[in-house]
Amino acid sequence: MDRSARFWDKIAERYSQQPVADETAYQKKLQVTREYLQPDMEVLEFGCGTGSTAITHAPYVKHIHAIDISSKMIAIAQGKADANDVVNVTFNRSTVDELSVSDQSFDAVLGLSILHLLENKEEAIAKVHRMLKPGGIFVSSTACLGDTMLRFLELIVPIGNFFGLMPLVKVFTTKELEYSITDAGFKIDYQWQSDKGKAVFIVAKKAE
């Protein structure tokens, strides 16, 4: 099993019991995202964790396909959906790389707190662009660790990765993230950061 999958499986139960770190920022991101959602939309969320965001957005769309690398995270997410009678979210264990769907399958794709945990964010963003219908949206919230303490993080993160003390974590700046998104063919429609050093929230659109 992939080391990152083992890591998230190990902490899944503890993770599910932790409160949201910044509830105000989280609620704003939910609200902004809902402004783009429509009742007939097919949505993908990759890196869905324990499913809270997918379940929250479920009443506003037709269907959400939510995936995560951790089977234990998915089990917790399914339990939440069952407990709340949410029937229009499908949870599966998968990575975005492994996911096999036709091009232009989704109206919206959510990748929240995940791009910095991928080996190659450019490949993932390019795949998201292919999966989206014309005019579709890509919503992301990403820790751009390269914006702060860059030299320290460039040393510490690879050491932690090498010794298996943490999942894969990539260090890049906000500008590098913006370039990765626009280089894939997206236009950034909305961008927000609650404070310096916090996650960068972006809504990007595929051309009509």
WOFENBEL-V401618 format. One record per residue. N is the residue number from 1. SS is DSSP state (H for helix, E for strand, - for the rest). OMEGA is omega as a letter, one per 20 degrees, with the letter a starting at -180 (none if undefined). D_CENTER is the distance of its C-alpha to the mean C-alpha in Angstrom with 1 decimal. Layout:
n,ss,omega,d_center
N,SS,OMEGA,D_CENTER
N,SS,OMEGA,D_CENTER
This chain:
n,ss,omega,d_center
1,-,r,21.0
2,-,a,18.5
3,H,r,18.8
4,H,r,15.1
5,H,r,15.3
6,H,r,18.5
7,H,a,17.2
8,H,r,14.5
9,H,a,17.2
10,H,a,19.6
11,H,a,17.9
12,H,a,16.3
13,H,r,19.2
14,H,r,19.5
15,H,a,15.9
16,H,a,16.2
17,-,a,19.3
18,-,r,18.0
19,-,r,17.9
20,-,a,15.2
21,-,r,16.1
22,-,a,16.6
23,H,a,17.1
24,H,r,18.5
25,H,r,15.5
26,H,a,13.1
27,H,r,15.7
28,H,r,16.0
29,H,r,12.3
30,H,a,12.9
31,H,r,16.2
32,H,r,15.3
33,H,a,12.8
34,H,r,15.6
35,-,r,18.0
36,-,a,16.4
37,-,r,16.3
38,-,a,19.5
39,-,a,21.1
40,-,a,21.4
41,-,r,17.8
42,E,a,16.1
43,E,r,12.4
44,E,r,9.7
45,E,r,6.5
46,E,a,5.4
47,-,a,4.9
48,-,r,6.4
49,-,a,8.8
50,-,r,12.0
51,-,a,11.2
52,H,a,12.2
53,H,r,10.0
54,H,a,10.7
55,H,r,14.2
56,H,a,14.6
57,H,a,13.8
58,H,a,15.9
59,H,a,19.2
60,H,a,18.3
61,-,r,17.6
62,-,a,19.4
63,E,r,16.9
64,E,r,13.3
65,E,a,12.6
66,E,a,10.0
67,E,r,9.7
68,E,a,9.4
69,-,a,11.6
70,-,r,13.6
71,H,r,16.3
72,H,r,17.2
73,H,a,13.9
74,H,r,14.3
75,H,r,17.9
76,H,r,17.2
77,H,r,14.8
78,H,r,17.6
79,H,r,20.1
80,H,a,18.6
81,H,r,18.6
82,H,a,22.2
83,H,a,23.4
84,-,r,22.3
85,-,r,23.6
86,-,a,20.3
87,-,a,21.2
88,-,r,18.9
89,E,r,15.8
90,E,a,15.9
91,E,r,14.2
92,E,r,14.6
93,E,r,14.2
94,-,r,13.0
95,-,r,11.0
96,-,r,10.0
97,-,a,13.3
98,-,a,15.2
99,-,r,14.3
100,-,r,17.5
101,-,r,17.6
102,-,r,19.9
103,-,r,19.2
104,-,a,18.8
105,-,a,17.6
106,E,r,15.1
107,E,r,15.6
108,E,r,12.0
109,E,r,8.6
110,E,r,5.4
111,E,a,2.3
112,E,a,2.6
113,-,a,4.9
114,-,a,4.4
115,H,r,6.6
116,H,r,9.5
117,H,a,9.6
118,-,r,10.3
119,-,a,14.0
120,-,a,13.9
121,H,a,11.2
122,H,r,13.9
123,H,a,14.3
124,H,a,10.8
125,H,r,10.9
126,H,r,14.4
127,H,r,13.6
128,H,r,11.3
129,H,r,14.3
130,H,a,16.6
131,H,a,15.0
132,E,r,15.1
133,E,r,18.5
134,E,a,20.4
135,E,a,19.4
136,E,a,16.0
137,E,r,13.1
138,E,a,9.7
139,E,a,7.9
140,E,r,5.8
141,E,a,6.7
142,E,r,7.9
143,-,r,10.9
144,-,a,13.6
145,H,r,16.0
146,H,a,18.5
147,H,a,19.5
148,-,r,21.3
149,-,a,23.5
150,H,a,22.8
151,H,r,25.8
152,H,a,25.3
153,H,r,21.6
154,H,r,22.6
155,H,a,25.2
156,H,a,23.6
157,H,r,20.2
158,H,r,21.9
159,H,r,24.5
160,H,r,22.0
161,H,a,20.3
162,H,a,23.7
163,-,r,25.1
164,-,a,22.2
165,-,a,21.9
166,-,r,18.1
167,-,r,15.2
168,-,r,14.8
169,-,r,13.9
170,-,r,14.4
171,-,r,16.3
172,-,a,16.2
173,-,r,17.2
174,H,r,15.9
175,H,r,18.5
176,H,r,17.3
177,H,r,13.7
178,H,r,15.5
179,H,r,17.7
180,H,a,15.2
181,H,a,13.8
182,H,r,17.3
183,H,r,18.8
184,-,r,16.8
185,-,r,18.6
186,E,r,16.5
187,E,r,18.1
188,E,a,16.4
189,E,a,17.4
190,E,r,16.2
191,E,a,15.3
192,E,r,15.7
193,E,a,15.8
194,-,r,17.4
195,-,r,19.5
196,-,r,20.2
197,-,r,18.1
198,-,a,15.3
199,-,r,11.7
200,E,a,11.9
201,E,a,10.5
202,E,r,11.1
203,E,a,12.0
204,E,a,13.3
205,E,r,15.8
206,E,a,17.3
207,-,r,21.1
208,-,none,23.1
